[in-house]
Every structure is written in structure tokens, then in C-alpha cells.
Amino acid sequence: MPLYEYELREGDCRVCGGTFTLRRPLNAPELTQCPACKKPVRKIISGFSTPHKLKPLSISDAKKAGFTVLKKVRKGEYEKQ
């Protein structure tokens, strides 16, 4: 289930703090009011997390993780390493 961020359309709230995040199914109807304070809300666009730098896997790392490592011999032919 994706995470959605919401903020109050106007005013502030001690219960929700003005912004909150909810996990909701994709097919759920659009949320129009805060579940805590019942004030009108709008969905806000939020950032997402991506890995900044990934080190390439070594052959030994791939084997330890359970992958089968293949080496290209000729066009269309591979053999296990």
C-alpha cells in the first residue's frame, strides 16, 4: 500500500498537527477530511526515497545472495562461473 501525505486546507490542529501521512490502498476513495479532527484536507505531493549510490555486486556477492552467475562464451551461449 502506498503512503499518502495530507495537510489541512486551512487552520491548524493539535490532534493531527496540520499534516499527516496515511497508508491507503490504491482503490480507496479520496480522503476529504482528517480522520482525527474532521477538518477538510488536501493530498500533497511528496518526495520519494531512492538509493543515492549503489556499489555493483561482485560475482562472489551475487553467488552468496543465491544468484546463478553466467559468463558469455559465444553469441547466445553461456556457462556457469
C-alpha positions as CSV (number, residue, x, y, z in Angstrom):
1,M,0.0,0.0,0.0
2,P,1.4,3.4,-0.9
3,L,1.8,6.2,1.6
4,Y,-0.1,9.5,1.1
5,E,0.7,12.8,2.8
6,Y,-2.1,15.2,3.6
7,E,-2.4,18.8,5.0
8,L,-5.3,20.8,6.4
9,R,-6.8,23.2,3.8
10,E,-6.9,26.0,6.5
11,G,-6.1,26.4,10.1
12,D,-4.2,24.2,12.4
13,C,-5.0,21.2,14.7
14,R,-3.4,20.0,17.9
15,V,-4.5,16.4,17.2
16,C,-3.0,15.9,13.7
17,G,-0.5,18.8,13.7
18,G,-1.8,20.1,10.4
19,T,-0.1,17.4,8.3
20,F,-0.2,13.6,8.5
21,T,0.7,10.5,6.5
22,L,-1.5,7.5,5.8
23,R,-1.2,4.1,4.2
24,R,-4.1,3.7,1.9
25,P,-5.0,1.2,-0.9
26,L,-4.9,2.4,-4.4
27,N,-8.6,1.8,-4.9
28,A,-9.6,3.7,-1.7
29,P,-11.8,6.8,-2.2
30,E,-10.1,10.1,-2.0
31,L,-9.7,11.4,1.6
32,T,-11.5,14.7,2.0
33,Q,-11.3,15.2,5.8
34,C,-8.9,14.4,8.6
35,P,-9.7,11.2,10.4
36,A,-8.8,12.8,13.7
37,C,-10.2,16.4,13.7
38,K,-12.6,16.1,10.7
39,K,-11.3,19.3,9.1
40,P,-11.0,19.4,5.2
41,V,-7.7,18.2,3.9
42,R,-5.8,18.0,0.5
43,K,-3.3,15.5,-0.7
44,I,0.2,17.0,-1.1
45,I,2.9,15.9,-3.4
46,S,5.8,14.3,-1.5
47,G,9.2,13.1,-2.4
48,F,10.2,9.5,-2.5
49,S,13.3,7.7,-1.4
50,T,15.8,6.3,-3.9
51,P,19.3,4.9,-3.3
52,H,21.9,7.6,-3.9
53,K,24.8,5.4,-4.7
54,L,24.9,1.7,-5.3
55,K,28.0,-0.3,-5.5
56,P,28.0,-3.0,-8.2
57,L,27.7,-6.6,-6.9
58,S,30.8,-8.7,-7.2
59,I,30.5,-12.2,-8.5
60,S,31.0,-13.6,-5.0
61,D,28.3,-11.3,-3.6
62,A,25.9,-12.5,-6.2
63,K,26.6,-16.1,-5.5
64,K,26.2,-15.6,-1.8
65,A,22.8,-14.0,-2.4
66,G,21.7,-17.1,-4.3
67,F,22.0,-15.9,-7.9
68,T,23.4,-18.1,-10.7
69,V,26.3,-16.2,-12.3
70,L,26.8,-16.9,-16.0
71,K,29.7,-16.0,-18.3
72,K,29.2,-15.4,-22.0
73,V,31.1,-17.9,-24.1
74,R,29.8,-17.1,-27.6
75,K,26.8,-15.4,-29.1
76,G,23.9,-17.0,-27.4
77,E,26.0,-19.4,-25.3
78,Y,26.6,-19.0,-21.6
79,E,28.3,-21.2,-18.9
80,K,28.2,-21.1,-15.1
81,Q,31.0,-19.4,-13.3
